[in-house]
Amino acid sequence: MARFVIRRVSSMIAVLFAISVLTFLIFQAIPNGDPALRLAGRLATPQTIQDVRRQWGFDKPLYVQYFKTMGKIIDGQVISYQQQQNVEDEIAHDLPVTISLAVGSAVIWLVIGIIFGVLSAVRAGQWLDRLLTVIAMFGVSMPVFFLAALLDYYLGYKWGLFPIGGYVKLTSNPWGWLTHLILPWASIVALSVGVYSRVLRSNVLDTLGEDYVRTARAKGLSERRVLLHHVLRNSLVPIVSLWGLDLAALFGGATLLTESVFNLHGVGQYAAESIGHLDVPPILVITMLTAFFVVVFSALTDIVYAALDPRIRLTG
């Protein structure tokens, strides 16, 4: 297992390096001009452009520019030329909102998805299975932004059951933090629960027909023990992989629509504003941050995958 983890961490570092180079080259290859002009903004003076060129090393060879750019990102010295603010300070300010939204909704949809998937499988063909299927199809078919708008209007504005938009820090008011996030969580969870419950239902039904499950039952093991220790453990392997990548996608900006509807100023909304203003430094840093989350979560998922199914270690 230790060698498998070392291989995965090594490949993660290599992928991160490759992504950083590719992102940098794309940043350099954007058409219509000098990257210093794009960084400085549309209203920049010649002196500002010259300062940007010197600070980022755009007058140096390409490899020097790469290392200087990555160094500035690592050191937290990237400045937004549109707002004249430190980009990483702004991301650090917005990141708790995205983390709260992403982690909370991911945990909720995983738990509910597992419960729904198992119940649907063990009650396959019965009324409970049909009911959960209808609920899952409703969630999958409902666009996130539309469901978020409905929840915000009816449960927030019209009936006053929950606060309308905004964000409260967990450290300052835990109850306020929870009540402000229930509706955003619900709008994200509805889609994912449907997907996860359907995938897990199919996996559980397939696993129930395996020889080792029949052998476990023949040995006299209880149905609960067979389900938890033999069926569910193997059925969760693809769910773990899917969950890790989906969680990384939420960190990478998939929460944008939900943040916009509920006025949660997270990283996704900051990225959208930067794109709208053609403010390149935040876009560059957020792209790297997104790549970091996706690659790290993918590696962690592989490690958990291998813990659940030792056969995976032999193929890594």
C-alpha positions as CSV (number, residue, x, y, z in Angstrom):
1,M,0.0,0.0,0.0
2,A,2.9,2.4,0.8
3,R,4.4,1.9,-2.6
4,F,1.1,2.6,-4.2
5,V,0.7,5.8,-2.3
6,I,4.2,6.9,-3.3
7,R,3.5,6.2,-6.9
8,R,0.2,8.2,-6.8
9,V,1.8,11.2,-5.0
10,S,4.7,11.2,-7.5
11,S,2.3,11.1,-10.5
12,M,0.2,13.8,-8.9
13,I,3.3,16.1,-8.7
14,A,4.2,15.4,-12.3
15,V,0.6,16.1,-13.4
16,L,0.6,19.4,-11.5
17,F,3.8,20.4,-13.1
18,A,2.5,19.6,-16.5
19,I,-0.7,21.5,-15.9
20,S,1.2,24.5,-14.6
21,V,3.4,24.6,-17.8
22,L,0.3,24.2,-20.1
23,T,-1.6,26.9,-18.3
24,F,1.4,29.2,-18.5
25,L,1.8,28.6,-22.2
26,I,-2.0,29.1,-22.9
27,F,-1.7,32.3,-20.9
28,Q,1.2,33.4,-23.1
29,A,-0.5,32.3,-26.3
30,I,-3.8,34.3,-25.9
31,P,-4.1,36.3,-29.1
32,N,-4.1,40.1,-29.5
33,G,-1.1,41.3,-27.8
34,D,1.6,41.3,-25.2
35,P,0.7,39.5,-21.9
36,A,1.8,42.6,-20.1
37,L,-1.0,44.6,-21.8
38,R,-3.5,42.0,-20.7
39,L,-2.2,41.9,-17.1
40,A,-2.1,45.7,-16.9
41,G,-5.7,46.1,-18.0
42,R,-7.4,48.1,-20.7
43,L,-6.8,51.5,-19.1
44,A,-3.2,51.0,-18.1
45,T,-0.6,53.7,-18.7
46,P,2.7,53.0,-20.5
47,Q,4.5,53.2,-17.1
48,T,2.1,50.5,-15.7
49,I,2.7,48.3,-18.7
50,Q,6.5,48.7,-18.3
51,D,6.2,47.9,-14.5
52,V,4.2,44.8,-15.3
53,R,6.7,43.6,-17.9
54,R,9.6,44.0,-15.4
55,Q,7.7,42.5,-12.4
56,W,6.7,39.4,-14.3
57,G,9.9,39.1,-16.3
58,F,8.2,39.4,-19.8
59,D,11.5,40.8,-21.1
60,K,13.3,37.5,-20.2
61,P,13.4,34.1,-21.9
62,L,10.2,32.0,-21.7
63,Y,11.5,29.5,-19.0
64,V,12.5,32.5,-16.8
65,Q,9.0,33.9,-17.2
66,Y,7.5,30.6,-16.2
67,F,9.5,30.2,-13.0
68,K,8.9,33.9,-12.1
69,T,5.2,33.5,-12.7
70,M,4.9,30.3,-10.6
71,G,7.1,31.9,-7.9
72,K,4.7,34.9,-7.7
73,I,1.7,32.5,-7.4
74,I,3.4,30.5,-4.7
75,D,4.5,33.6,-2.8
76,G,1.1,35.2,-3.0
77,Q,2.3,38.3,-4.9
78,V,-0.1,38.3,-7.8
79,I,-2.0,41.6,-8.0
80,S,-5.3,42.1,-9.8
81,Y,-4.8,45.1,-12.2
82,Q,-8.5,45.6,-12.5
83,Q,-9.2,46.0,-8.7
84,Q,-5.6,46.6,-7.5
85,Q,-6.0,43.9,-4.9
86,N,-3.9,40.9,-4.0
87,V,-5.5,38.0,-5.8
88,E,-4.7,35.3,-3.3
89,D,-5.9,37.4,-0.4
90,E,-9.2,37.8,-2.3
91,I,-9.4,34.0,-2.9
92,A,-8.5,33.3,0.8
93,H,-11.4,35.6,1.7
94,D,-13.8,33.9,-0.6
95,L,-12.6,30.3,-0.2
96,P,-14.5,29.6,3.2
97,V,-17.8,30.2,1.3
98,T,-16.9,27.8,-1.4
99,I,-15.5,25.2,1.0
100,S,-18.7,25.4,3.2
101,L,-20.9,25.1,0.1
102,A,-18.9,22.3,-1.6
103,V,-18.0,20.1,1.4
104,G,-21.4,20.4,3.1
105,S,-23.4,19.6,-0.1
106,A,-20.9,16.8,-1.0
107,V,-21.3,15.0,2.3
108,I,-25.0,15.4,2.3
109,W,-25.5,14.0,-1.2
110,L,-23.1,11.1,-0.5
111,V,-24.9,10.0,2.6
112,I,-28.4,10.4,1.1
113,G,-27.3,8.9,-2.2
114,I,-26.0,5.8,-0.4
115,I,-29.1,5.4,1.6
116,F,-31.4,5.9,-1.4
117,G,-29.3,3.5,-3.5
118,V,-29.2,0.7,-1.0
119,L,-32.9,1.0,-0.2
120,S,-33.7,1.0,-3.9
121,A,-31.6,-2.1,-4.5
122,V,-32.8,-4.2,-1.6
123,R,-36.4,-3.2,-2.4
124,A,-36.0,-3.5,-6.2
125,G,-39.3,-3.6,-8.0
126,Q,-41.3,-2.6,-4.9
127,W,-43.2,0.7,-4.2
128,L,-40.2,2.2,-2.3
129,D,-37.9,1.5,-5.2
130,R,-40.4,3.2,-7.6
131,L,-40.8,6.2,-5.2
132,L,-37.0,6.7,-4.9
133,T,-36.6,6.4,-8.7
134,V,-39.2,9.2,-9.2
135,I,-37.4,11.4,-6.6
136,A,-34.0,10.7,-8.3
137,M,-35.3,11.5,-11.8
138,F,-36.8,14.7,-10.5
139,G,-33.5,15.8,-9.0
140,V,-31.5,14.9,-12.1
141,S,-34.0,16.6,-14.5
142,M,-34.2,19.9,-12.5
143,P,-31.6,22.5,-13.6
144,V,-29.6,23.7,-10.6
145,F,-30.1,27.4,-11.2
146,F,-33.9,26.9,-11.6
147,L,-34.2,24.9,-8.5
148,A,-32.1,27.4,-6.6
149,A,-34.3,30.2,-7.7
150,L,-37.5,28.3,-6.7
151,L,-36.1,27.5,-3.3
152,D,-34.9,31.1,-2.7
153,Y,-38.2,32.6,-3.8
154,Y,-40.7,30.3,-2.0
155,L,-38.7,29.1,1.1
156,G,-36.8,32.3,1.5
157,Y,-38.7,35.3,0.2
158,K,-42.4,34.2,0.2
159,W,-42.6,31.9,3.2
160,G,-39.7,33.3,5.2
161,L,-38.5,29.9,6.4
162,F,-34.8,30.6,5.6
163,P,-32.6,33.7,5.2
164,I,-32.6,35.2,1.7
165,G,-29.0,34.9,0.3
166,G,-25.8,36.1,2.0
167,Y,-23.3,34.2,4.1
168,V,-22.5,34.1,7.8
169,K,-19.2,32.8,9.1
170,L,-19.2,29.5,11.0
171,T,-16.9,30.9,13.7
172,S,-19.1,33.9,14.4
173,N,-22.6,32.3,14.2
174,P,-22.8,28.6,13.7
175,W,-26.6,28.6,13.5
176,G,-26.7,31.5,11.1
177,W,-24.0,29.7,9.0
178,L,-26.2,26.6,8.8
179,T,-29.5,28.4,8.0
180,H,-27.9,30.5,5.2
181,L,-26.5,27.3,3.6
182,I,-29.4,24.9,3.8
183,L,-31.1,26.2,0.6
184,P,-27.8,26.4,-1.4
185,W,-26.9,22.9,-0.3
186,A,-30.4,21.6,-1.3
187,S,-30.1,23.0,-4.8
188,I,-26.8,21.2,-5.4
189,V,-27.7,18.0,-3.5
190,A,-30.9,17.4,-5.5
191,L,-29.0,16.8,-8.7
192,S,-26.2,14.6,-7.3
193,V,-28.4,12.4,-5.1
194,G,-30.3,11.3,-8.1
195,V,-27.1,10.3,-10.0
196,Y,-25.4,8.6,-7.0
197,S,-28.5,6.7,-5.9
198,R,-29.0,5.3,-9.4
199,V,-25.3,4.3,-9.8
200,L,-25.2,2.7,-6.4
201,R,-28.5,0.8,-7.0
202,S,-27.1,-0.7,-10.2
203,N,-23.8,-1.6,-8.5
204,V,-25.5,-3.2,-5.5
205,L,-27.8,-5.3,-7.7
206,D,-24.8,-6.5,-9.8
207,T,-22.8,-7.4,-6.7
208,L,-25.7,-9.3,-5.1
209,G,-25.4,-11.8,-7.9
210,E,-21.7,-12.5,-7.4
211,D,-20.5,-15.9,-6.3
212,Y,-18.8,-14.6,-3.1
213,V,-22.1,-13.1,-2.0
214,R,-23.9,-16.5,-2.4
215,T,-21.0,-18.1,-0.6
216,A,-21.3,-15.7,2.3
217,R,-25.0,-16.4,2.6
218,A,-24.4,-20.2,2.4
219,K,-22.0,-19.9,5.4
220,G,-25.0,-18.6,7.4
221,L,-24.0,-14.9,7.6
222,S,-26.9,-12.6,8.4
223,E,-28.3,-10.5,5.5
224,R,-27.2,-7.3,7.2
225,R,-23.6,-8.5,7.5
226,V,-23.6,-9.7,3.9
227,L,-24.9,-6.4,2.7
228,L,-22.5,-4.2,4.8
229,H,-19.3,-6.2,4.7
230,H,-19.5,-7.8,1.2
231,V,-21.9,-6.1,-1.0
232,L,-21.7,-2.4,0.0
233,R,-17.9,-2.3,0.3
234,N,-17.4,-3.4,-3.2
235,S,-20.3,-1.4,-4.6
236,L,-18.9,1.8,-3.2
237,V,-15.6,1.6,-5.1
238,P,-16.9,3.5,-8.2
239,I,-18.9,5.9,-6.0
240,V,-15.8,6.9,-4.2
241,S,-14.0,7.8,-7.5
242,L,-17.0,9.7,-8.7
243,W,-17.4,11.6,-5.4
244,G,-13.8,12.7,-5.3
245,L,-13.9,14.2,-8.8
246,D,-17.3,15.9,-8.2
247,L,-16.1,17.5,-5.0
248,A,-13.0,18.8,-6.8
249,A,-15.3,20.2,-9.5
250,L,-17.2,22.1,-6.9
251,F,-14.0,23.6,-5.5
252,G,-13.1,24.5,-9.1
253,G,-16.1,26.6,-9.8
254,A,-19.1,24.3,-10.3
255,T,-20.8,26.2,-7.4
256,L,-20.9,29.4,-9.6
257,L,-24.6,29.3,-10.4
258,T,-25.6,28.5,-6.8
259,E,-23.3,31.3,-5.5
260,S,-24.9,33.7,-7.9
261,V,-28.5,32.9,-7.1
262,F,-28.0,33.0,-3.3
263,N,-25.5,36.0,-3.4
264,L,-22.7,33.9,-1.9
265,H,-19.4,35.6,-2.9
266,G,-17.2,32.5,-3.3
267,V,-14.4,31.6,-5.6
268,G,-16.7,30.7,-8.5
269,Q,-18.4,34.1,-8.4
270,Y,-14.9,35.8,-8.2
271,A,-13.8,33.9,-11.2
272,A,-16.9,34.9,-13.2
273,E,-16.4,38.6,-12.3
274,S,-12.7,38.4,-13.3
275,I,-13.6,36.9,-16.7
276,G,-16.3,39.6,-17.2
277,H,-13.6,42.3,-16.6
278,L,-10.9,40.4,-18.6
279,D,-8.8,40.5,-15.4
280,V,-6.2,37.9,-16.2
281,P,-4.2,37.5,-12.9
282,P,-7.2,36.1,-10.9
283,I,-8.1,33.8,-13.8
284,L,-4.6,32.5,-13.9
285,V,-4.4,31.8,-10.2
286,I,-7.9,30.3,-10.0
287,T,-7.1,28.0,-12.9
288,M,-4.1,26.8,-11.1
289,L,-6.1,26.4,-7.9
290,T,-8.7,24.4,-9.7
291,A,-6.1,22.1,-11.3
292,F,-4.6,21.6,-7.8
293,F,-7.9,20.6,-6.3
294,V,-8.8,18.2,-9.1
295,V,-5.4,16.5,-9.2
296,V,-5.1,16.2,-5.4
297,F,-8.6,14.9,-5.0
298,S,-8.1,12.5,-7.8
299,A,-5.0,11.1,-6.1
300,L,-6.7,10.8,-2.8
301,T,-9.6,9.0,-4.5
302,D,-7.2,6.5,-6.0
303,I,-5.7,5.9,-2.5
304,V,-9.2,5.3,-1.0
305,Y,-10.1,3.2,-4.0
306,A,-7.1,1.0,-3.3
307,A,-7.9,0.7,0.4
308,L,-11.4,-0.5,-0.5
309,D,-10.2,-2.9,-3.3
310,P,-6.6,-4.2,-2.8
311,R,-6.6,-5.5,-6.4
312,I,-6.3,-1.9,-7.6
313,R,-2.8,-1.6,-6.0
314,L,-1.5,-4.1,-8.4
315,T,-2.5,-2.0,-11.5
316,G,-1.2,1.4,-10.3
